[in-house]
Amino acid sequence: MGHGYVFEVPLRRGPNQLGRISPVKQMGRFSHEALATDQRTGYVYETEDPGSGRGAGFYRYRPNDRRNLRAGGRLEMLAVAGVPEFDAREGQSAGEVLDVRWVRIDDPDPEYASLDDERGTFLQGRRKGGALFNRLEGCWYENGSVFFVSTSGGDAKNGDVNTPPATSTDRVFEEGCGQVWEHRPGPGGGTLRLVYESPGVEVLDSPDNLTVTPRGGLVVVEDDASSAREDTHPLAPGITNVNRIIGITPEGGAFELGVNVFSDSELAGICFSPDGSTMFVNVFGDGSPGSGMTCAITGPWADGPL
């Protein structure tokens, strides 16, 4: 069996109740990163991260039965109305609202040999006018919107340059410092809006996971993958590639909320407790005892800008 599928995992299992599960192939075969479900419609939104410079799509799966993803459905890729093959990686303006349409992926489970194979999911959507992003990672549904991260999009660059293989039609791409997008489902195909774009590595560098705060702000965590420069921090002496927690206010301002002082590992799994009182974040480990952990950060959140 190939790789690149979505699996639906039961939440409740007791001792000796584990079993084999099969992929939901109609949700697409590609380099999946994250999923978020629209609680009103049951549509599942999917991000793609095939690596920087290779081109990524933003997808939605419209299940025939919202309570049973295996009952079939339709996989679609986001496109910008009136602008076929829209390139969202550079030259975008924060706050601008774009109308969206969705193009159908005819073969959600293609046989293909590489990312440059014309049969691949992304290139199927691209030929129909699908939009191009760079490294889509975190994805979160909240209050009727789906927020998602482009880790290496944006005009401000982090120094890394990606040269595509000779067989590819992609151009040489300089990695950006990161973007945060919002898709608002609605009539037609809904809308797309650039919520925030990093002006430089000192403000936000390689955002990865994100969540929405109880008051409508955003919190993103970094996975600094740049090999062109070292990112140090006065709070983390001896660490050359420091990852941080960054808050983005509803007004569009960004500020440093936390710093990983334990290691140069990425941060992930950012989320709030159901009552909004505690924020959780994971620190990746290297397998050694104590290197990985889950941190709980308490408020009072109502007294801050988020």
VOBA-1610 file (N, C-alpha, C; in pm, whole numbers, padded with zeros to 5 digits, always signed):
BEGIN
Met+00084-00120+00000Met+00000+00000+00000Met+00088+00124+00000Gly+00047+00228-00071Gly+00122+00353-00074Gly+00109+00431+00054His+00176+00544+00057His+00173+00632+00173His+00094+00758+00140Gly+00059+00835+00244Gly-00005+00965+00223Gly-00154+00965+00244Tyr-00204+00887+00339Tyr-00348+00876+00361Tyr-00391+00932+00497Val-00523+00949+00510Val-00585+00984+00636Val-00639+00856+00701Phe-00620+00844+00832Phe-00675+00732+00908Phe-00769+00785+01015Glu-00882+00721+01032Glu-00977+00757+01136Glu-00956+00662+01254Val-00914+00719+01368Val-00876+00638+01484Val-00982+00649+01592Pro-01035+00538+01641Pro-01135+00542+01749Pro-01079+00609+01874Leu-01160+00689+01940Leu-01115+00758+02060Leu-01113+00667+02182Arg-01206+00574+02190Arg-01221+00494+02311Arg-01190+00348+02281Arg-01086+00300+02344Arg-01048+00161+02332Arg-00995+00112+02466Gly-01035-00004+02507Gly-00988-00063+02631Gly-00875-00160+02607Pro-00830-00226+02713Pro-00723-00327+02698Pro-00762-00436+02599Asn-00668-00472+02514Asn-00686-00578+02415Asn-00794-00547+02311Gln-00826-00419+02295Gln-00927-00380+02198Gln-00868-00310+02075Leu-00736-00306+02066Leu-00674-00245+01950Leu-00692-00334+01828Gly-00704-00272+01714Gly-00722-00349+01590Gly-00665-00274+01472Arg-00655-00341+01361Arg-00604-00278+01239Arg-00711-00186+01180Ile-00666-00075+01126Ile-00757+00016+01057Ile-00704+00041+00916Ser-00793+00077+00828Ser-00755+00101+00690Ser-00771+00250+00659Pro-00698+00302+00562Pro-00706+00445+00531Pro-00838+00484+00466Val-00875+00611+00484Val-00991+00667+00415Val-00939+00725+00284Lys-00931+00642+00182Lys-00860+00679+00060Lys-00928+00791-00017Gln-01059+00807-00001Gln-01127+00913-00075Gln-01095+01052-00021Met-01027+01059+00095Met-00985+01188+00149Met-00854+01234+00087Gly-00798+01154-00003Gly-00682+01198-00078Gly-00553+01130-00039Arg-00467+01116-00138Arg-00333+01064-00118Arg-00233+01173-00152Phe-00172+01232-00049Phe-00070+01334-00067Phe+00002+01351+00067Ser+00091+01447+00077Ser+00170+01466+00200Ser+00088+01542+00303His+00001+01469+00370His-00087+01532+00469His-00009+01591+00587Glu-00063+01699+00640Glu-00006+01759+00760Glu-00110+01768+00871Ala-00222+01837+00847Ala-00321+01857+00953Ala-00462+01856+00895Leu-00559+01834+00983Leu-00701+01834+00947Leu-00779+01921+01044Ala-00887+01979+00996Ala-00981+02051+01082Ala-01120+02030+01026Thr-01218+02007+01113Thr-01354+01975+01069Thr-01449+02091+01098Asp-01523+02133+00998Asp-01629+02232+01016Asp-01742+02164+01091Gln-01767+02207+01212Gln-01865+02140+01297Gln-02008+02156+01248Arg-02032+02251+01161Arg-02168+02272+01110Arg-02199+02181+00992Thr-02103+02166+00901Thr-02128+02091+00778Thr-02067+01952+00777Gly-01967+01929+00862Gly-01895+01803+00859Gly-01785+01799+00755Tyr-01765+01908+00681Tyr-01656+01912+00583Tyr-01522+01906+00658Val-01428+01830+00603Val-01296+01817+00664Val-01196+01890+00576Tyr-01123+01984+00636Tyr-01022+02062+00564Tyr-00884+02003+00591Glu-00800+01998+00486Glu-00674+01925+00493Glu-00560+02012+00438Thr-00448+02013+00511Thr-00330+02085+00464Thr-00227+01986+00410Glu-00139+02038+00322Glu-00040+01955+00254Glu+00099+02016+00272Asp+00195+01933+00309Asp+00334+01979+00323Asp+00429+01881+00256Pro+00454+01900+00127Pro+00547+01810+00056Pro+00692+01856+00065Gly+00718+01962+00142Gly+00851+02020+00148Gly+00853+02154+00078Ser+00947+02237+00117Ser+00950+02375+00068Ser+00983+02380-00080Gly+00910+02469-00149Gly+00936+02492-00290Gly+00868+02395-00384Arg+00798+02294-00330Arg+00739+02192-00416Arg+00592+02222-00450Gly+00532+02318-00384Gly+00393+02350-00411Gly+00299+02268-00327Ala+00203+02332-00262Ala+00108+02264-00174Ala-00031+02319-00197Gly-00130+02234-00176Gly-00269+02274-00191Gly-00342+02271-00058Phe-00456+02341-00056Phe-00547+02338+00058Phe-00674+02268+00011Tyr-00717+02164+00081Tyr-00823+02075+00034Tyr-00941+02071+00132Arg-01054+02028+00078Arg-01166+01994+00166Arg-01228+01862+00117Tyr-01275+01786+00214Tyr-01343+01659+00186Tyr-01488+01676+00228Arg-01578+01656+00133Arg-01721+01669+00159Arg-01781+01528+00170Pro-01794+01477+00293Pro-01841+01338+00308Pro-01989+01325+00275Asn-02023+01211+00220Asn-02165+01183+00195Asn-02242+01172+00325Asp-02177+01120+00427Asp-02236+01106+00561Asp-02137+01166+00659Arg-02170+01279+00720Arg-02076+01348+00809Arg-02036+01264+00929Arg-02114+01162+00961Arg-02083+01074+01074Arg-02006+00950+01032Asn-01983+00937+00903Asn-01913+00819+00853Asn-01826+00858+00734Leu-01700+00891+00760Leu-01611+00937+00654Leu-01585+00830+00549Arg-01602+00704+00588Arg-01577+00594+00496Arg-01691+00571+00398Ala-01801+00643+00416Ala-01917+00624+00328Ala-01901+00699+00196Gly-01783+00748+00168Gly-01758+00816+00042Gly-01777+00965+00053Gly-01730+01035-00048Gly-01739+01180-00050Gly-01662+01237-00166Arg-01643+01367-00162Arg-01582+01439-00273Arg-01463+01518-00221Leu-01347+01500-00284Leu-01227+01574-00249Leu-01210+01691-00345Glu-01186+01811-00288Glu-01173+01932-00368Glu-01052+02013-00322Met-01000+02095-00412Met-00885+02180-00384Met-00926+02326-00400Leu-00878+02410-00308Leu-00913+02551-00313Leu-00849+02620-00434Ala-00928+02704-00498Ala-00880+02790-00606Ala-00936+02930-00580Val-00870+03031-00633Val-00916+03169-00620Val-00998+03205-00743Ala-01120+03252-00720Ala-01210+03283-00831Ala-01150+03389-00922Gly-01150+03360-01052Gly-01103+03456-01150Gly-00952+03459-01169Val-00878+03383-01088Val-00731+03383-01100Val-00684+03237-01100Pro-00687+03170-01214Pro-00643+03031-01219Pro-00497+03018-01174Glu-00468+02911-01101Glu-00333+02881-01053Glu-00276+02997-00971Phe-00359+03055-00889Phe-00319+03166-00802Phe-00199+03126-00717Asp-00096+03212-00712Asp+00025+03187-00633Asp+00019+03270-00506Ala-00010+03204-00393Ala-00028+03273-00266Ala+00102+03288-00189Arg+00212+03241-00243Arg+00336+03234-00167Arg+00399+03372-00146Glu+00381+03462-00241Glu+00445+03593-00235Glu+00350+03699-00288Gly+00380+03825-00258Gly+00306+03936-00317Gly+00165+03952-00266Gln+00138+03906-00144Gln+00003+03914-00089Gln-00009+04028+00012Ser-00131+04075+00034Ser-00157+04185+00126Ser-00245+04137+00240Ala-00199+04157+00362Ala-00277+04115+00479Ala-00411+04188+00481Gly-00515+04114+00507Gly-00649+04170+00517Gly-00729+04165+00388Glu-00664+04149+00274Glu-00736+04143+00147Glu-00821+04017+00140Val-00946+04030+00101Val-01039+03918+00094Val-01054+03872-00051Leu-01030+03743-00073Leu-01038+03684-00207Leu-01154+03585-00212Asp-01229+03588-00320Asp-01336+03491-00338Asp-01277+03356-00380Val-01339+03250-00330Val-01286+03115-00347Val-01382+03031-00432Arg-01325+02943-00511Arg-01401+02835-00574Arg-01325+02705-00544Trp-01391+02593-00565Trp-01331+02464-00535Trp-01331+02378-00660Val-01216+02315-00688Val-01205+02228-00805Val-01198+02083-00758Arg-01264+01998-00830Arg-01273+01858-00789Arg-01146+01781-00825Ile-01103+01696-00733Ile-00993+01603-00759Ile-01057+01475-00812Asp-01035+01446-00939Asp-01104+01333-01002Asp-01056+01199-00947Asp-00928+01188-00919Asp-00873+01063-00866Asp-00804+01093-00734Pro-00875+01079-00620Pro-00815+01111-00490Pro-00712+01009-00443Asp-00705+00893-00508Asp-00609+00791-00468Asp-00526+00748-00589Pro-00445+00841-00641Pro-00372+00811-00764Pro-00249+00724-00739Glu-00213+00650-00842Glu-00082+00585-00845Glu+00017+00686-00904Tyr+00118+00720-00827Tyr+00219+00811-00882Tyr+00353+00785-00818Ala+00458+00818-00894Ala+00592+00778-00855Ala+00668+00887-00781Ser+00632+01014-00804Ser+00704+01124-00742Ser+00613+01246-00737Leu+00660+01353-00673Leu+00582+01475-00665Leu+00566+01543-00800Asp+00649+01505-00896Asp+00639+01564-01030Asp+00554+01481-01125Asp+00499+01372-01075Asp+00415+01285-01157Asp+00281+01353-01180Glu+00242+01367-01305Glu+00120+01438-01340Glu-00006+01375-01281Arg+00002+01251-01239Arg-00115+01184-01181Arg-00139+01224-01036Gly-00042+01290-00972Gly-00051+01324-00831Gly-00169+01414-00798Thr-00212+01409-00674Thr-00329+01485-00630Thr-00310+01635-00651Phe-00197+01687-00606Phe-00174+01831-00618Phe-00176+01876-00764Leu-00108+01806-00852Leu-00102+01847-00992Leu-00236+01830-01062Gln-00319+01736-01016Gln-00455+01727-01069Gln-00530+01857-01042Gly-00524+01902-00917Gly-00593+02026-00880Gly-00533+02148-00945Arg-00401+02149-00958Arg-00332+02263-01018Arg-00374+02281-01163Arg-00388+02171-01236Arg-00430+02180-01377Arg-00569+02239-01391Lys-00650+02226-01289Lys-00784+02283-01292Lys-00789+02425-01237Gly-00672+02480-01202Gly-00666+02618-01154Gly-00648+02633-01006Gly-00616+02525-00934Gly-00600+02531-00789Gly-00490+02626-00745Ala-00506+02682-00625Ala-00411+02780-00571Ala-00286+02710-00518Leu-00175+02783-00523Leu-00044+02732-00483Leu+00001+02799-00353Phe+00031+02718-00253Phe+00087+02767-00126Phe+00223+02700-00106Asn+00293+02741+00000Asn+00421+02679+00031Asn+00418+02622+00172Arg+00429+02490+00182Arg+00435+02418+00309Arg+00318+02454+00400Leu+00203+02399+00374Leu+00088+02418+00463Leu+00097+02318+00577Glu+00084+02370+00700Glu+00098+02283+00817Glu-00024+02293+00908Gly-00016+02369+01018Gly-00124+02370+01115Gly-00257+02415+01057Cys-00366+02361+01112Cys-00501+02389+01062Cys-00597+02383+01181Trp-00687+02483+01193Trp-00775+02490+01310Trp-00908+02551+01270Tyr-01018+02488+01313Tyr-01152+02542+01288Tyr-01203+02611+01414Glu-01258+02731+01397Glu-01315+02803+01511Glu-01413+02908+01461Asn-01533+02909+01519Asn-01633+03013+01495Asn-01660+03037+01346Gly-01673+02928+01272Gly-01710+02940+01132Gly-01595+02966+01037Ser-01470+02967+01085Ser-01354+02988+00999Ser-01254+02875+01016Val-01176+02852+00911Val-01065+02757+00916Val-00936+02838+00900Phe-00850+02833+01000Phe-00722+02901+00996Phe-00613+02798+00962Phe-00519+02836+00876Phe-00412+02743+00843Phe-00282+02820+00818Val-00171+02750+00834Val-00038+02810+00831Val+00036+02771+00705Ser+00100+02869+00642Ser+00199+02843+00538Ser+00335+02870+00601Thr+00406+02763+00635Thr+00529+02776+00712Thr+00635+02858+00642Ser+00646+02845+00511Ser+00755+02911+00437Ser+00705+03007+00331Gly+00584+03059+00347Gly+00533+03159+00255Gly+00570+03299+00300Gly+00555+03396+00210Gly+00576+03536+00247Gly+00691+03602+00173Asp+00688+03736+00173Asp+00789+03814+00103Asp+00920+03826+00180Ala+00914+03835+00312Ala+01035+03837+00393Ala+01095+03696+00393Lys+01227+03686+00369Lys+01290+03556+00349Lys+01378+03517+00468Asn+01387+03383+00489Asn+01468+03333+00601Asn+01609+03290+00558Gly+01640+03299+00430Gly+01775+03268+00382Gly+01788+03137+00307Asp+01694+03046+00325Asp+01702+02918+00255Asp+01648+02932+00113Val+01713+02866+00020Val+01672+02867-00121Val+01654+02723-00166Asn+01541+02696-00228Asn+01510+02561-00275Asn+01519+02555-00426Thr+01604+02467-00475Thr+01620+02447-00618Thr+01547+02320-00659Pro+01444+02329-00743Pro+01368+02210-00782Pro+01451+02117-00869Pro+01415+01989-00876Pro+01487+01897-00964Pro+01470+01935-01110Ala+01559+01885-01192Ala+01559+01921-01335Ala+01430+01881-01405Thr+01362+01779-01352Thr+01238+01731-01415Thr+01117+01815-01378Ser+01134+01908-01285Ser+01020+01987-01236Ser+01008+02118-01312Thr+00885+02168-01320Thr+00861+02299-01380Thr+00860+02409-01276Asp+00876+02375-01146Asp+00879+02476-01041Asp+01002+02566-01059Arg+00990+02691-01016Arg+01102+02782-01018Arg+01180+02774-00887Val+01301+02827-00889Val+01378+02838-00766Val+01300+02925-00668Phe+01288+02878-00544Phe+01204+02949-00447Phe+01283+02979-00321Glu+01278+03106-00280Glu+01337+03147-00153Glu+01231+03134-00043Glu+01265+03064+00063Glu+01167+03041+00170Glu+01130+03172+00241Gly+01000+03189+00261Gly+00952+03302+00338Gly+00950+03271+00487Cys+00925+03373+00567Cys+00925+03358+00713Cys+00792+03308+00767Gly+00687+03304+00683Gly+00563+03243+00727Gly+00440+03329+00708Gln+00327+03262+00685Gln+00197+03327+00669Gln+00091+03251+00750Val-00014+03323+00789Val-00133+03263+00850Val-00253+03305+00767Trp-00332+03207+00722Trp-00447+03231+00635Trp-00577+03194+00706Glu-00685+03257+00660Glu-00821+03222+00709Glu-00910+03194+00589His-00973+03076+00592His-01078+03046+00494His-01212+03054+00565Arg-01301+03133+00510Arg-01435+03148+00566Arg-01534+03084+00471Pro-01587+02964+00504Pro-01686+02902+00416Pro-01809+02991+00402Gly-01869+02986+00285Gly-01986+03068+00261Gly-02043+03045+00123Pro-02135+03131+00080Pro-02197+03116-00053Pro-02092+03113-00162Gly-02121+03039-00267Gly-02023+03020-00373Gly-01918+02923-00323Gly-01801+02972-00294Gly-01697+02887-00237Gly-01641+02941-00109Gly-01694+03057-00061Gly-01641+03120+00057Gly-01532+03220+00022Thr-01451+03255+00121Thr-01347+03355+00100Thr-01215+03308+00159Leu-01107+03373+00115Leu-00972+03348+00165Leu-00912+03482+00204Arg-00848+03487+00321Arg-00788+03612+00369Arg-00653+03584+00433Leu-00553+03664+00398Leu-00423+03656+00466Leu-00436+03731+00598Val-00433+03656+00708Val-00448+03716+00840Val-00320+03785+00884Tyr-00206+03716+00862Tyr-00079+03770+00909Tyr+00034+03715+00824Glu+00132+03801+00794Glu+00253+03759+00726Glu+00373+03814+00802Ser+00468+03727+00832Ser+00583+03768+00911Ser+00667+03871+00836Pro+00705+03981+00903Pro+00792+04080+00840Pro+00940+04045+00852Gly+00972+03938+00927Gly+01111+03899+00944Gly+01126+03792+01050Val+01241+03725+01049Val+01261+03611+01138Val+01258+03650+01284Glu+01291+03776+01316Glu+01291+03817+01456Glu+01151+03824+01513Val+01050+03837+01427Val+00911+03846+01473Val+00844+03709+01471Leu+00857+03638+01361Leu+00799+03504+01345Leu+00879+03429+01240Asp+00927+03309+01276Asp+01011+03232+01185Asp+00960+03089+01176Ser+00907+03053+01062Ser+00862+02916+01035Ser+00750+02871+01129Pro+00634+02938+01125Pro+00521+02892+01207Pro+00477+02754+01165Asp+00430+02676+01262Asp+00392+02537+01236Asp+00248+02514+01282Asn+00230+02469+01403Asn+00094+02450+01457Asn+00035+02584+01501Leu-00098+02588+01509Leu-00166+02707+01561Leu-00296+02670+01627Thr-00348+02763+01708Thr-00479+02746+01768Thr-00543+02883+01783Val-00672+02886+01811Val-00746+03009+01832Val-00775+03021+01981Thr-00752+03138+02038Thr-00776+03158+02181Thr-00925+03177+02207Pro-00969+03161+02332Pro-01111+03180+02362Pro-01162+03320+02328Arg-01073+03418+02318Arg-01115+03555+02288Arg-01092+03592+02142Gly-01052+03496+02060Gly-01041+03521+01917Gly-00904+03558+01866Gly-00801+03552+01951Gly-00665+03571+01903Gly-00609+03441+01849Leu-00488+03446+01796Leu-00421+03328+01745Leu-00292+03306+01823Val-00258+03178+01842Val-00129+03142+01898Val-00064+03043+01802Val+00058+03074+01758Val+00131+02985+01667Val+00262+02945+01732Val+00310+02827+01698Val+00438+02780+01750Val+00532+02756+01633Glu+00660+02779+01657Glu+00759+02773+01550Glu+00824+02636+01538Asp+00864+02606+01415Asp+00953+02495+01385Asp+01060+02551+01292Asp+01160+02614+01351Asp+01261+02683+01272Asp+01345+02582+01198Ala+01319+02570+01068Ala+01389+02472+00986Ala+01497+02534+00899Ser+01524+02664+00917Ser+01621+02731+00832Ser+01762+02680+00859Ser+01832+02648+00751Ser+01971+02606+00763Ser+02066+02719+00727Ala+02012+02832+00683Ala+02095+02943+00637Ala+02141+03034+00750Arg+02072+03030+00864Arg+02107+03121+00972Arg+02078+03055+01106Glu+02147+03103+01209Glu+02123+03055+01345Glu+02037+03156+01419Asp+01937+03105+01491Asp+01847+03191+01569Asp+01875+03167+01717Thr+01937+03265+01780Thr+01965+03255+01922Thr+01867+03343+01999His+01868+03329+02131His+01777+03406+02215His+01841+03424+02351Pro+01831+03543+02409Pro+01894+03565+02540Pro+01839+03478+02652Leu+01717+03429+02637Leu+01658+03341+02740Leu+01700+03196+02724Ala+01765+03163+02612Ala+01803+03024+02586Ala+01952+03017+02548Pro+02041+03048+02641Pro+02184+03045+02610Pro+02231+02905+02571Gly+02316+02900+02468Gly+02369+02773+02423Gly+02285+02704+02317Ile+02167+02753+02289Ile+02080+02695+02186Ile+02089+02784+02063Thr+02120+02726+01949Thr+02144+02805+01829Thr+02022+02820+01739Asn+01924+02733+01752Asn+01800+02746+01674Asn+01682+02736+01770Val+01641+02852+01817Val+01540+02860+01922Val+01401+02870+01861Asn+01307+02794+01917Asn+01167+02799+01874Asn+01083+02865+01981Arg+00982+02941+01936Arg+00903+03024+02027Arg+00753+03001+02010Ile+00678+03053+02106Ile+00532+03065+02097Ile+00503+03211+02067Ile+00428+03236+01960Ile+00399+03372+01917Ile+00249+03397+01922Gly+00210+03508+01984Gly+00070+03547+01986Gly+00040+03646+01875Ile-00075+03632+01813Ile-00123+03725+01710Ile-00258+03778+01755Thr-00267+03905+01780Thr-00388+03965+01833Thr-00495+03976+01724Pro-00622+03991+01764Pro-00728+04010+01664Pro-00705+04132+01575Glu-00625+04229+01624Glu-00596+04349+01545Glu-00479+04328+01449Gly-00413+04210+01456Gly-00306+04180+01362Gly-00166+04205+01412Gly-00149+04235+01540Gly-00016+04252+01596Gly+00041+04120+01645Ala+00174+04105+01640Ala+00239+03982+01684Ala+00337+04012+01798Phe+00348+03919+01892Phe+00440+03937+02004Phe+00486+03800+02054Glu+00601+03800+02119Glu+00658+03678+02172Glu+00590+03642+02304Leu+00537+03520+02308Leu+00463+03475+02426Leu+00544+03376+02510Gly+00626+03296+02444Gly+00704+03196+02516Gly+00824+03153+02434Val+00923+03093+02502Val+01046+03048+02438Val+01079+02908+02486Asn+01116+02820+02394Asn+01163+02687+02432Asn+01307+02699+02480Val+01327+02696+02610Val+01460+02709+02669Val+01521+02572+02699Phe+01448+02465+02667Phe+01495+02330+02698Phe+01584+02272+02589Ser+01550+02304+02461Ser+01620+02241+02349Ser+01590+02319+02222Asp+01650+02273+02111Asp+01620+02335+01982Asp+01505+02262+01910Ser+01432+02179+01983Ser+01321+02103+01924Ser+01204+02195+01890Glu+01128+02151+01792Glu+01009+02226+01755Glu+00901+02212+01861Leu+00808+02306+01857Leu+00690+02303+01944Leu+00570+02262+01860Ala+00475+02192+01921Ala+00361+02142+01845Ala+00243+02119+01940Gly+00128+02083+01882Gly+00012+02044+01960Gly-00048+02154+02044Ile-00034+02279+02001Ile-00086+02391+02078Ile-00238+02387+02082Cys-00296+02399+02201Cys-00443+02397+02216Cys-00479+02445+02356Phe-00606+02478+02375Phe-00659+02522+02503Phe-00748+02413+02563Ser-00756+02412+02695Ser-00851+02325+02763Ser-00993+02371+02729Pro-01093+02284+02742Pro-01230+02322+02706Pro-01281+02448+02776Asp-01237+02473+02899Asp-01284+02593+02970Asp-01199+02716+02941Gly-01095+02701+02858Gly-01014+02815+02818Gly-00914+02863+02921Ser-00897+02790+03030Ser-00810+02838+03137Ser-00664+02796+03121Thr-00639+02690+03044Thr-00504+02636+03033Thr-00469+02613+02887Met-00349+02655+02851Met-00298+02630+02717Met-00193+02520+02724Phe-00202+02424+02635Phe-00108+02313+02631Phe-00021+02324+02507Val+00106+02284+02522Val+00197+02281+02408Val+00296+02167+02429Asn+00330+02099+02321Asn+00425+01988+02327Asn+00564+02033+02284Val+00665+01981+02351Val+00804+01999+02312Val+00854+01865+02261Phe+00897+01861+02135Phe+00948+01736+02079Phe+01069+01688+02156Gly+01086+01556+02164Gly+01203+01497+02227Gly+01287+01420+02128Asp+01407+01382+02172Asp+01496+01304+02087Asp+01502+01157+02126Gly+01411+01116+02215Gly+01408+00978+02261Gly+01474+00956+02395Ser+01553+01053+02439Ser+01617+01038+02569Ser+01520+01078+02679Pro+01534+01021+02799Pro+01441+01051+02908Pro+01434+01201+02938Gly+01313+01253+02944Gly+01292+01393+02979Gly+01310+01492+02866Ser+01345+01446+02746Ser+01370+01540+02636Ser+01241+01590+02572Gly+01135+01512+02579Gly+01006+01553+02527Gly+00906+01570+02639Met+00815+01664+02625Met+00721+01691+02734Met+00601+01767+02682Thr+00493+01766+02762Thr+00378+01852+02739Thr+00374+01956+02849Cys+00366+02083+02811Cys+00364+02192+02908Cys+00222+02248+02918Ala+00180+02280+03039Ala+00051+02342+03065Ala+00075+02485+03113Ile+00017+02581+03043Ile+00039+02722+03073Ile-00095+02783+03115Thr-00100+02831+03238Thr-00225+02886+03289Thr-00227+03039+03271Gly-00346+03096+03280Gly-00368+03239+03261Gly-00322+03325+03378Pro-00393+03430+03412Pro-00529+03459+03363Pro-00530+03517+03222Trp-00581+03439+03126Trp-00580+03480+02987Trp-00667+03602+02961Ala-00769+03623+03040Ala-00859+03736+03017Ala-00792+03870+03042Asp-00676+03870+03108Asp-00606+03996+03138Asp-00506+04034+03030Gly-00490+03950+02927Gly-00390+03977+02826Gly-00449+04019+02693Pro-00364+04040+02593Pro-00410+04086+02461Pro-00475+03979+02376Leu-00465+03850+02416Leu-00523+03743+02338Leu-00661+03701+02389
//
